[in-house]
Amino acid sequence: MSDASGKPDPTLKLDSFLPYRLSVLSNAVSRKIADMYEREFEISIWQWRILAVLGESEGLTSTEVANRTLMDKPAVSRATATLLDRGLLSRTSDTSDRRKAALRLTKKGREIYNAILPRALAYEHDLLSSISAEEVATLHGLLTRLSHIASPDRDLWSE
């Protein structure tokens, strides 16, 4: 934000500070849908993110999952361990490099993914129904532009 002279305002007002607003909004959006899958499937936000990524792109390593979600490696490791213990994921070591292991949804993991997915999409639809199609396109464009500034060395998502 700038003051009347065009100079940056040196005071921090969280309610108008974009990083804060994006973080709080992200948490609120995630929390609402997370309540459902935590209650019905005993899946945490972190576990759902892993299931969602693997539901779209099976055979990724933990490092690749961490890179796609921007989760730190210990969080991915803990969530993955729980999902493996629950039989929702399988891990297959790479025969040429034992340090690499591909993660895949099991049948049970795919069933949970398939049960949550339509609800997640309906929730997204409900969120976006409060703005016009043109505003949705503008929002996606703005988010992409901001993502290039926040992460200039790699795309945060593909469109």
C-alpha positions, 0 to 999 in steps of 0.5 A: 500500500502507498500513502497519498504521496505515492511512497510505501506506507511504513506501517503494517496493517494486517487486514490490508497486508496481502500475504496475511490476507492470502494466508488467512483466506487459504486457511479458511478455505482449507479448514471448511473442506478439511472438516468434512474429510477429517470427520468422515475419513480421518484424513488430515489436510496434509494427508489429503494434499498427498492423496490429491496429488497422487490421485492426479499423478501416480508414481511420484516420489516423496520429494516430487510430492513435496515440490508440488505441494510446497509442503516441507519434507518432514510433513510429507514424510509423516503424512505419507507414513500414516497413509502407508500404515492405513493402507491408503498408499503403496510404495515401490522402490525403483529397481535402478535407484533404491533411494527413490520410491514411487507412491501410488494410491491403493484401492482403498486410497483411490476409494477415499480420493473418489469419495472426497473429490466430488465434494471438493469440486462442489465446494470450489463451485460454491466458492466461485458461484459468488463471482462472475465467470469473468471474475473467475478468469481474472482471479486465476490470471492474477493468482498465476501472475502473483505465483510467478513473482512469489516463485520465479524459478518454477511454476506452482501449478500448471494451467 
